[in-house]
């Protein structure tokens, strides 16, 4: 985040007429403070620069950097306002649109994030971040047809794109195309043989196919690689329940709770362990 703040400033300021010295100095001091995590001081310098030259067209950059700083301080509403001010000045800025989209997503404003990512793609049809994140939003909104289109578009640009392949496998699984989903995941293991998340994903497909023994092998491998795989404990616990191994199931559900799963979400499963 700190590096991005600096590089964005250099990129935009370098293409423009020279700032007045004081305005330039304030902007540079803001970046230096942000890099040192003196975020409130950085914000103060930016506000001084904005007050000094309120009509400067490069205030788009300052508002964008202000939004980055406010987001780091978890002042999300203020950050959203700052990004919007920046886009009022520079509506075709892809980096600022991506920043606002990411913030909207973080705030749970999925529709607004999707709109921003779509604006990015209107400007840059091959923007990988926008394609990936819009596909993710479509999946969350159960618009699987549009999610598939974005994943496939991304894979045409980057055929080995990890998240796009994983996302497409998930869609195949949701559509009931279990063998196709399995083929996609199996193809990914050649480059990611030690990826715990892939083993969990494959176990989920094997579970849907009622190949519980195979699913258990993959879950054991996932947990050997990464003992913090919450989804692996949940799935293994459900398999243990199916096999009437209630004590082992309870242990896995309790482990998932210790890793952050709300106990209320597992109340029924824990009841079945009695």
Buried (B, 14 or more C-beta within 10 A) or exposed (E): EEEEBBEBBEEBBEEEEEBEEEBBBBBBBBBBBBBEEBBEBBBBBBBBBBEEBEEBEBBBBBBBBBBBBBBBBEBBEBBBBBBEBBBEBBEEBBBBBBBBBBBBBBBEBBEBBBBBBBBBBEEBEEBBBBBBBBBBBBBEEEBBEBBBBBBBBBBEEBEEBBBBBBBBBBBBBBEEBBEBBBEBBEEBEEEBEEBBBBBBBBBBBBBBBEBBEBBBBBBBBBBEBBEEBBBBBBBBBBBBBEEEBBEBBBBBBBBBBEBEBEEEEBEEBBEEBE
